[in-house]
Amino acid sequence: MPCHLIPVNSVQGSPFRKSSPETTLQFVRTLTAEGVTATVRRTLGADIDASCGQLRRRYEEEAANVKVFSQSDVGLIRKSNEDACRCGILSSHAAWAVVCDGMGGVNGGNVASNIAVQKISETILSGYRVDMGGDATRELIASAINQANEAVHELAEAT
């Protein structure tokens, strides 16, 4: 069974460091003694910041510079804007935004949209974790929407 060893390129912000040539040679000898054919690939890309870890670091630096804004408009018919919106950055890889339509002219539309945005924002900000996968993220969003819906209905029933 062959084993191809690829030396790690040192990347700023990573705890991993490239092994010394002596350590690498000792590991190859250990594998060989166990009947494993081991080869060490030559290091590529480090000299031009093109190795995988370095490209990842560059991507993360660019992602960290993302800015998120929100804006809503009254439109052509209404005199006031009953929409509510909020957005933000959760991590270098995730941003969020929510817009709730105030139903233009319906009694309490502005109150309902503001409550919904507040509840969705609170749920996302308190529940998001950087290591969440797609299913967990979808569950968080669904939960946020359900909680907002409940809050709006409770307010409507109380008035």
C-alpha positions as CSV (number, residue, x, y, z in Angstrom):
1,M,0.0,0.0,0.0
2,P,1.6,3.3,-1.0
3,C,1.5,6.4,1.2
4,H,2.1,9.8,-0.3
5,L,3.2,12.4,2.3
6,I,2.5,16.0,1.5
7,P,4.3,18.5,3.7
8,V,2.1,21.1,5.2
9,N,2.9,24.7,4.3
10,S,3.0,27.0,7.3
11,V,0.1,29.4,7.2
12,Q,-0.4,32.4,9.4
13,G,-3.2,31.8,11.9
14,S,-2.9,28.0,11.6
15,P,-1.5,25.9,14.5
16,F,0.1,23.5,12.1
17,R,3.8,23.8,11.2
18,K,5.9,22.0,8.6
19,S,7.9,19.1,10.1
20,S,11.7,19.3,9.9
21,P,13.4,17.2,7.2
22,E,14.7,14.9,10.0
23,T,11.2,14.3,11.4
24,T,9.8,13.6,8.0
25,L,12.6,11.1,7.2
26,Q,12.0,9.3,10.5
27,F,8.3,9.0,9.7
28,V,9.1,7.6,6.3
29,R,11.4,5.0,7.9
30,T,8.7,4.1,10.4
31,L,6.2,3.5,7.6
32,T,8.7,1.6,5.6
33,A,9.5,-0.7,8.6
34,E,5.8,-1.5,8.7
35,G,5.7,-2.5,5.0
36,V,4.3,0.8,3.7
37,T,5.8,2.4,0.7
38,A,6.1,6.1,1.5
39,T,7.1,9.0,-0.7
40,V,7.3,12.6,0.2
41,R,6.0,15.1,-2.3
42,R,8.0,18.2,-2.9
43,T,6.5,21.4,-1.6
44,L,4.7,23.5,-4.2
45,G,3.3,27.0,-4.1
46,A,4.6,28.3,-0.9
47,D,7.0,30.6,-2.6
48,I,4.2,32.5,-4.4
49,D,1.5,32.2,-1.7
50,A,-0.4,29.7,-3.8
51,S,-0.5,26.6,-1.5
52,C,-3.9,25.6,-0.3
53,G,-3.6,27.0,3.2
54,Q,-2.3,30.3,1.9
55,L,-5.2,30.6,-0.6
56,R,-7.6,29.8,2.3
57,R,-6.1,32.5,4.4
58,R,-6.4,35.1,1.6
59,Y,-10.1,34.1,1.1
60,E,-10.8,34.5,4.8
61,E,-9.1,37.9,4.8
62,E,-11.2,39.1,1.9
63,A,-14.4,37.6,3.5
64,A,-13.6,39.5,6.7
65,N,-13.8,42.8,4.8
66,V,-17.4,42.2,3.7
67,K,-19.8,44.9,4.8
68,V,-23.6,44.3,5.0
69,F,-26.2,47.0,4.8
70,S,-30.0,47.1,4.6
71,Q,-32.5,49.7,3.4
72,S,-36.2,49.7,2.7
73,D,-38.2,52.3,0.7
74,V,-41.7,53.7,1.2
75,G,-42.5,53.1,-2.4
76,L,-44.7,55.2,-4.8
77,I,-48.1,54.8,-3.1
78,R,-47.8,55.0,0.8
79,K,-46.8,57.9,2.9
80,S,-45.0,55.8,5.5
81,N,-42.8,52.8,5.4
82,E,-44.0,49.9,7.6
83,D,-41.3,47.5,6.6
84,A,-38.6,46.5,9.0
85,C,-35.1,45.1,8.2
86,R,-31.9,44.2,9.9
87,C,-28.7,42.5,8.8
88,G,-25.2,41.7,10.0
89,I,-22.1,39.5,9.8
90,L,-22.0,36.3,11.8
91,S,-18.5,35.1,10.9
92,S,-16.0,35.5,8.1
93,H,-18.1,33.0,6.1
94,A,-21.7,34.0,7.0
95,A,-23.9,37.0,6.9
96,W,-27.6,37.3,7.6
97,A,-30.5,39.6,6.6
98,V,-34.2,39.7,7.3
99,V,-36.9,41.9,5.8
100,C,-40.4,41.9,7.0
101,D,-43.2,43.6,5.0
102,G,-45.4,45.8,7.1
103,M,-48.4,45.1,4.8
104,G,-48.7,48.8,3.8
105,G,-51.7,50.3,5.5
106,V,-52.9,47.4,7.5
107,N,-53.5,48.2,11.2
108,G,-50.3,47.6,13.1
109,G,-48.3,46.5,10.1
110,N,-45.3,48.5,11.3
111,V,-45.5,47.0,14.8
112,A,-45.8,43.4,13.5
113,S,-42.9,43.8,11.1
114,N,-40.7,45.3,13.8
115,I,-41.6,42.5,16.3
116,A,-40.9,39.9,13.6
117,V,-37.5,41.4,12.7
118,Q,-36.5,41.7,16.4
119,K,-37.5,38.0,17.2
120,I,-35.8,36.6,14.1
121,S,-32.6,38.7,14.8
122,E,-32.5,37.6,18.4
123,T,-32.9,33.9,17.5
124,I,-30.3,33.9,14.7
125,L,-27.7,35.9,16.8
126,S,-28.1,33.7,19.9
127,G,-28.3,30.4,18.0
128,Y,-25.8,30.7,15.3
129,R,-22.5,28.7,15.6
130,V,-19.6,28.9,13.2
131,D,-19.5,25.1,12.9
132,M,-23.2,24.7,11.9
133,G,-23.9,22.7,8.8
134,G,-26.7,23.3,6.2
135,D,-29.4,21.3,8.0
136,A,-28.7,23.0,11.4
137,T,-28.7,26.4,9.7
138,R,-32.1,25.7,8.0
139,E,-33.5,24.5,11.4
140,L,-32.3,27.7,13.0
141,I,-33.9,29.9,10.4
142,A,-37.2,27.9,10.5
143,S,-37.2,28.2,14.3
144,A,-36.6,32.0,14.1
145,I,-39.5,32.4,11.7
146,N,-41.8,30.3,13.9
147,Q,-40.9,32.3,17.0
148,A,-41.5,35.5,15.1
149,N,-44.9,34.3,13.9
150,E,-45.9,33.2,17.4
151,A,-44.8,36.6,18.9
152,V,-46.9,38.5,16.3
153,H,-49.9,36.3,16.9
154,E,-49.6,36.7,20.6
155,L,-49.6,40.5,20.2
156,A,-52.5,40.5,17.8
157,E,-54.6,38.4,20.3
158,A,-53.7,40.6,23.2
159,T,-54.9,43.8,21.4
